[in-house]
Amino acid sequence: MWVVAGELDGYDGAAIRDFGHLRWKIENNAFGELTQHWHLTHVAHHKPVAVLALLWIKIIAFTLFHAFAICHGRLFRLGKVTLLELRKRIYRSLLCGWPIRCFSG
């Protein structure tokens, strides 16, 4: 049973159910990954403007990384690495100073 607000007269029950399931997928995947692996809940500053700015920086970085990895990440597209492993490889290469081959040219 779904409870919805607004005018949905143009949609049948199956479409509304599918919309709800897509919303769950976003919550489970994106928000779960942001809080678990991108430290979204960690507050580095306590001023409201700084908190909001850092939140937007993390969300934009998350979105750009995923878009770039999906479009240019050959290892990811072939199923050889997960996005989490790819992110860890890039982070390690930045710390160690040696480049790694994660993306196809």
Stockholm file with secondary structure:
# STOCKHOLM 1.0

chainA/1-105         MWVVAGELDGYDGAAIRDFGHLRWKIENNAFGELTQHWHLTHVAHHKPVAVLALLWIKIIAFTLFHAFAICHGRLFRLGKVTLLELRKRIYRSLLCGWPIRCFSG
#=GR chainA/1-105 SS CCCCCSCCTTSCHHHHHHHHHHHHHHIIIIIHHHHHHSCTTCCSCCSHHHHHHHHHHHHHHHHHHHHHHHHHCHHHHTTSSCHHHHHHHHHHHHHHSCCCCCSCC
#=GC SS_cons         CCCCCSCCTTSCHHHHHHHHHHHHHHIIIIIHHHHHHSCTTCCSCCSHHHHHHHHHHHHHHHHHHHHHHHHHCHHHHTTSSCHHHHHHHHHHHHHHSCCCCCSCC
//
